[in-house]
């Protein structure tokens, strides 16, 4: 197994576990948030899915985007499955892009996000994208605990 295969495995495992958590959230809890400044559950799920699209485009651009016209902004919040369906073609394109990279690309391609305070190698950036999703999935597990909703087992 090479580095690209491991990165893909990580992306697939993170999404599999996120999907378990996301789809376990009762519909009546999707718009719940722990305080006025927090995102709701469904907003956080969309944030993760939309961010993955942004990161994909930034990786293709080898840096931050001057303009990001998000297809997610035009859609009202509905259900987790609808959010996943909306994101599916973007996710598939991202996975295909990752498959197109070589081992050498992981270190030689630099992603310039100086506007956000960093320039990272492609390999580092890809791991950060998956980490971003994992962090928010952990936050949602905490939301569910605060809302006294049973939590699905992610450590299978």
C-alpha positions as CSV (number, residue, x, y, z in Angstrom):
1,X,0.0,0.0,0.0
2,X,1.5,3.4,-1.0
3,X,0.9,6.8,0.5
4,X,-2.0,7.7,-1.9
5,X,-3.8,4.4,-1.0
6,X,-3.4,5.3,2.7
7,X,-4.7,8.8,2.2
8,X,-7.7,7.4,0.3
9,X,-8.3,4.8,3.1
10,X,-8.2,7.6,5.7
11,X,-10.7,9.7,3.7
12,X,-13.0,6.8,3.3
13,X,-12.9,5.8,6.9
14,X,-13.4,9.3,8.2
15,X,-16.4,9.7,5.9
16,X,-17.8,6.3,6.8
17,X,-17.7,7.2,10.5
18,X,-19.0,10.7,10.0
19,X,-21.9,9.3,8.0
20,X,-22.7,7.0,10.8
21,X,-22.9,9.9,13.2
22,X,-24.7,12.2,10.9
23,X,-27.4,9.8,9.9
24,X,-28.0,8.9,13.5
25,X,-29.0,12.4,14.4
26,X,-32.8,12.5,14.8
27,X,-34.5,14.9,12.4
28,X,-35.9,17.0,15.3
29,X,-32.3,17.6,16.6
30,X,-30.8,18.7,13.2
31,X,-31.5,22.3,14.0
32,X,-30.3,22.2,17.6
33,X,-27.2,24.0,18.8
34,X,-25.7,24.3,22.2
35,X,-25.6,28.1,22.2
36,X,-26.4,31.1,20.1
37,X,-22.9,31.3,18.6
38,X,-22.6,27.7,17.6
39,X,-23.6,26.0,14.3
40,X,-26.6,23.7,14.3
41,X,-26.0,20.1,13.6
42,X,-27.1,20.4,10.0
43,X,-25.1,23.6,9.5
44,X,-22.0,21.7,10.8
45,X,-22.6,18.8,8.4
46,X,-23.0,21.2,5.5
47,X,-19.9,23.1,6.6
48,X,-17.9,19.9,6.4
49,X,-19.2,19.0,3.0
50,X,-18.9,22.5,1.6
51,X,-15.4,22.8,3.0
52,X,-14.3,19.6,1.3
53,X,-15.4,21.1,-2.0
54,X,-13.5,24.4,-1.2
55,X,-10.4,22.4,-0.2
56,X,-10.6,20.3,-3.4
57,X,-10.7,23.5,-5.5
58,X,-7.9,25.1,-3.5
59,X,-5.8,22.0,-4.0
60,X,-6.4,22.2,-7.8
61,X,-5.6,25.9,-7.6
62,X,-2.5,25.2,-5.4
63,X,-3.8,27.9,-3.2
64,X,-6.7,29.7,-1.7
65,X,-9.5,30.8,-4.0
66,X,-10.2,34.5,-4.7
67,X,-13.9,33.6,-5.3
68,X,-15.8,30.6,-4.1
69,X,-19.3,30.2,-5.5
70,X,-20.7,27.4,-3.4
71,X,-23.5,25.3,-4.8
72,X,-24.5,24.5,-1.2
73,X,-25.5,28.1,-0.5
74,X,-28.3,27.9,-3.0
75,X,-29.9,24.9,-1.3
76,X,-32.1,25.0,1.8
77,X,-31.2,22.7,4.6
78,X,-33.3,19.5,4.5
79,X,-32.1,16.1,5.6
80,X,-28.7,14.5,6.1
81,X,-29.3,12.2,3.2
82,X,-30.1,15.1,1.0
83,X,-26.9,16.9,2.1
84,X,-24.9,13.8,1.3
85,X,-26.6,13.4,-2.1
86,X,-25.8,17.1,-3.0
87,X,-22.2,16.5,-2.0
88,X,-21.7,13.1,-3.7
89,X,-20.6,14.3,-7.1
90,X,-18.1,16.7,-5.6
91,X,-16.8,14.0,-3.3
92,X,-16.4,11.6,-6.2
93,X,-14.5,14.3,-8.1
94,X,-12.2,14.9,-5.1
95,X,-11.4,11.2,-4.7
96,X,-10.6,11.0,-8.4
97,X,-8.3,14.0,-8.1
98,X,-6.5,12.3,-5.1
99,X,-6.1,9.1,-7.2
100,X,-4.5,11.2,-10.0
101,X,-1.6,12.3,-7.8
102,X,1.8,10.6,-7.6
103,X,3.8,9.8,-4.5
104,X,6.2,12.6,-5.5
105,X,3.3,15.1,-5.8
106,X,2.5,14.7,-2.1
107,X,5.8,16.5,-1.3
108,X,6.5,18.6,-4.4
109,X,3.2,20.3,-4.8
110,X,2.7,23.2,-2.4
111,X,-0.7,24.6,-1.4
112,X,-0.4,28.3,-0.6
113,X,-3.0,29.4,1.9
114,X,-0.9,32.3,3.2
115,X,-4.1,34.2,3.7
116,X,-5.0,31.6,6.3
117,X,-1.5,31.5,7.7
118,X,0.1,28.5,6.0
119,X,1.7,27.0,3.0
120,X,1.7,23.2,3.1
121,X,2.7,20.2,0.9
122,X,-0.2,18.5,-0.9
123,X,0.2,15.4,1.4
124,X,-0.1,17.6,4.5
125,X,-3.1,19.4,3.1
126,X,-4.9,16.2,2.2
127,X,-4.5,15.0,5.8
128,X,-5.7,18.3,7.1
129,X,-8.9,18.0,5.0
130,X,-9.7,14.7,6.6
131,X,-8.8,15.9,10.0
132,X,-11.2,18.9,9.6
133,X,-14.0,16.5,9.1
134,X,-13.0,14.3,12.0
135,X,-12.9,17.2,14.4
136,X,-16.4,18.3,13.4
137,X,-17.7,14.8,13.7
138,X,-16.3,14.7,17.3
139,X,-18.1,18.0,18.0
140,X,-21.4,16.6,16.8
141,X,-20.9,13.6,19.1
142,X,-20.5,16.2,21.9
143,X,-23.6,18.0,20.7
144,X,-25.6,14.8,20.9
145,X,-24.3,14.2,24.5
146,X,-25.4,17.7,25.5
147,X,-28.8,17.2,23.9
148,X,-29.1,13.9,25.7
149,X,-29.4,11.9,22.4
150,X,-28.0,8.4,22.3
151,X,-24.8,8.3,20.3
152,X,-23.9,5.8,17.7
153,X,-20.8,3.7,18.2
154,X,-18.1,4.9,15.8
155,X,-15.3,2.7,17.0
156,X,-16.3,-0.5,15.2
